C-alpha cells in the first residue's frame, strides 16, 4: 500500500494509471496536478483521481511518488517545478516514449540522475487522448519498460515495477539506449509512416480517402494520434527515428525494384515471409 501519489498531467496515460490503481485499492490517495482546472475537475468526477490542486506545493505535500505524464518537451519545466518541493525519499517516474532525452534533462536539472528517479514507458495507448479516454485496463498484458540508471535505488525500482504489475503490465528493464532504438523501430517508425501516408494523400489527391477501404483505415489509424506528443517524440528521438526511416526507405526501394521488374517469385517470397512473421507475432 502506498499512501500518496501525485500525477502531473492527468490525460490518457496518467489517467489510466490512476484509474487502475484506484480500482486496485493499493494507493490511499491519488492527487492530480495540472494547469487546466476543468480537466482536473473532470478527472475527479470520473473517479480517476481523489483530489487535485493547481498549487504544486500542495499537490506534492506528503507524496511518496510523482508520476510525470506530460509531453516529453515539458519535462524540464516540470522537474524544475517539483524540485523545491520534494525530498530525496520521493520516487519520481514518468511515462515518456523517449528515455534518453528524459535522462539527459534529469541530469541537467539535478546535476545527476537522482537515485530514486526511475524512467518508465508503458507501451500502450489509444488514438484518442484526454482523461475521458482513461481506461483502468489499458496496461493489462502490455509491456512497461523501465530504464533506471546504474545508481538507481533498488527499492524504488521495485516500487515502480510493483505498481505497473498491479495494473497487469509485464515489466522489463533495459538501458535507455536500447529502449530508444527499439521503440524507434516498433512505435515511432509506424507512426511516421501513417502520418506520411496521410500527408502524401492530401498532397496528391485529397479525395482519395473517400475511396479507401478497411485496410487503409487500419493502416492509417495511428495518424489520429496526438500531434503535440508525436512532434515531441520526433524532436527527442530524432537520431534513431531518422536511422530507421532511412532503413525503411531502403526496404521500399528494394520492393519498388521488385514491382518495377515484375519479379513474381521474389515478390511472393517477400510477402509470404512478411505474412508468416506477422502471423507468428500475433499468436502471442
Secondary structure in CASP SS format (residue, H / E / C, confidence):
PFRMAT SS
TARGET T0000
AUTHOR 0000-0000-0000
METHOD secondary structure of the structure
MODEL  1
X C 1.00
X E 1.00
X E 1.00
X E 1.00
X E 1.00
X E 1.00
X E 1.00
X E 1.00
X C 1.00
X C 1.00
X C 1.00
X H 1.00
X H 1.00
X H 1.00
X H 1.00
X H 1.00
X H 1.00
X H 1.00
X H 1.00
X H 1.00
X H 1.00
X H 1.00
X H 1.00
X H 1.00
X C 1.00
X C 1.00
X E 1.00
X E 1.00
X E 1.00
X E 1.00
X E 1.00
X E 1.00
X E 1.00
X C 1.00
X C 1.00
X C 1.00
X H 1.00
X H 1.00
X H 1.00
X H 1.00
X H 1.00
X H 1.00
X H 1.00
X H 1.00
X H 1.00
X C 1.00
X C 1.00
X C 1.00
X C 1.00
X C 1.00
X E 1.00
X E 1.00
X E 1.00
X C 1.00
X C 1.00
X H 1.00
X H 1.00
X H 1.00
X H 1.00
X H 1.00
X C 1.00
X C 1.00
X C 1.00
X C 1.00
X E 1.00
X E 1.00
X E 1.00
X E 1.00
X C 1.00
X C 1.00
X C 1.00
X H 1.00
X H 1.00
X H 1.00
X H 1.00
X H 1.00
X H 1.00
X H 1.00
X H 1.00
X H 1.00
X H 1.00
X H 1.00
X H 1.00
X C 1.00
X C 1.00
X C 1.00
X C 1.00
X C 1.00
X C 1.00
X C 1.00
X E 1.00
X E 1.00
X E 1.00
X E 1.00
X C 1.00
X C 1.00
X C 1.00
X C 1.00
X C 1.00
X H 1.00
X H 1.00
X H 1.00
X H 1.00
X H 1.00
X H 1.00
X H 1.00
X H 1.00
X H 1.00
X H 1.00
X H 1.00
X C 1.00
X C 1.00
X C 1.00
X C 1.00
X C 1.00
X C 1.00
X E 1.00
X E 1.00
X C 1.00
X E 1.00
X E 1.00
X E 1.00
X C 1.00
X C 1.00
X C 1.00
X C 1.00
X C 1.00
X C 1.00
X C 1.00
X C 1.00
X H 1.00
X H 1.00
X H 1.00
X C 1.00
X C 1.00
X C 1.00
X C 1.00
X C 1.00
X C 1.00
X C 1.00
X C 1.00
X C 1.00
X E 1.00
X E 1.00
X E 1.00
X E 1.00
X C 1.00
X C 1.00
X C 1.00
X C 1.00
X C 1.00
X C 1.00
X C 1.00
X H 1.00
X H 1.00
X H 1.00
X H 1.00
X H 1.00
X H 1.00
X H 1.00
X H 1.00
X H 1.00
X H 1.00
X H 1.00
X H 1.00
X H 1.00
X C 1.00
X C 1.00
X C 1.00
X E 1.00
X E 1.00
X E 1.00
X E 1.00
X C 1.00
X C 1.00
X H 1.00
X H 1.00
X H 1.00
X H 1.00
X H 1.00
X H 1.00
X H 1.00
X H 1.00
X H 1.00
X H 1.00
X H 1.00
X H 1.00
X H 1.00
X H 1.00
X H 1.00
X H 1.00
X H 1.00
X H 1.00
X H 1.00
X H 1.00
X H 1.00
X H 1.00
X H 1.00
X H 1.00
X H 1.00
X H 1.00
X H 1.00
X H 1.00
X H 1.00
X C 1.00
X H 1.00
X H 1.00
X H 1.00
X H 1.00
X H 1.00
X H 1.00
X C 1.00
X C 1.00
X H 1.00
X H 1.00
X H 1.00
X H 1.00
X H 1.00
X H 1.00
X H 1.00
X H 1.00
X H 1.00
X H 1.00
X H 1.00
X C 1.00
X C 1.00
X H 1.00
X H 1.00
X H 1.00
X H 1.00
X H 1.00
X H 1.00
X H 1.00
X H 1.00
X H 1.00
X H 1.00
X C 1.00
X H 1.00
X H 1.00
X H 1.00
X H 1.00
X H 1.00
X H 1.00
X H 1.00
X H 1.00
X H 1.00
X H 1.00
X H 1.00
X H 1.00
X H 1.00
X H 1.00
X H 1.00
X H 1.00
X H 1.00
X H 1.00
X H 1.00
X H 1.00
X H 1.00
X H 1.00
X H 1.00
X C 1.00
X C 1.00
X C 1.00
X H 1.00
X H 1.00
X H 1.00
X H 1.00
X H 1.00
X H 1.00
X H 1.00
X H 1.00
X H 1.00
X H 1.00
X H 1.00
X H 1.00
X H 1.00
X H 1.00
X H 1.00
X H 1.00
X H 1.00
X H 1.00
X C 1.00
X C 1.00
X C 1.00
END
